[in-house]
C-alpha cells in the first residue's frame, strides 16, 4: 500500500485476497489495552478472550448468516 494511503488510513487495515497487507494501530489505543488482531492470531494469542466473546454479539440462532459464519469459520 502506498505510503500516502497508509498515512491517510492510520489505524485502519488493508486487505487483499483475505490477507492483511497493511495494519497500523495508533499508540494511544494499544496503550489503553485495546487489542487489534486478526482472528487467526487472536485464537493463538488470546484463546480465553476469543472463547468468551466470539459469536456473542449476534448469536447464531438470531440470523442465518451468523449461524453460517459460526459453523464454517476457520
C-alpha positions, -999 to +999 in steps of 0.1 A: +000+000+000+014+034-009+028+055+020+004+083+014-025+059+018-010+044+049-009+079+065-044+087+055-057+053+068-038+054+101-055+030+125-072+010+097-063-022+079-059-031+043-069-065+030-062-082-003-074-118-011-082-125+025-047-114+037-039-084+058-015-064+038-014-033+059-023-028+095-014+002+117-027+009+152-023+042+169-002+040+200-028+056+223-052+027+215-029-001+223-016+016+254-052+016+267-052-022+265-072-024+232-062-055+213-062-055+175-055-089+159-069-109+130-089-139+142-063-165+134-037-147+155-062-139+183-071-176+187-034-183+192-025-154+214-057-148+234-078-181+233-097-172+265-109-139+252-119-154+218-139-182+236-155-156+259-166-132+231-168-149+198-203-152+184-218-134+214-229-101+198-252-118+173-260-153+184-261-180+157-298-186+163-307-150+156-297-149+120-289-175+093-257-158+082-244-156+118-251-193+121-232-200+088-203-178+100-201-197+133-203-231+116-177-225+089-152-200+104-117-214+103 
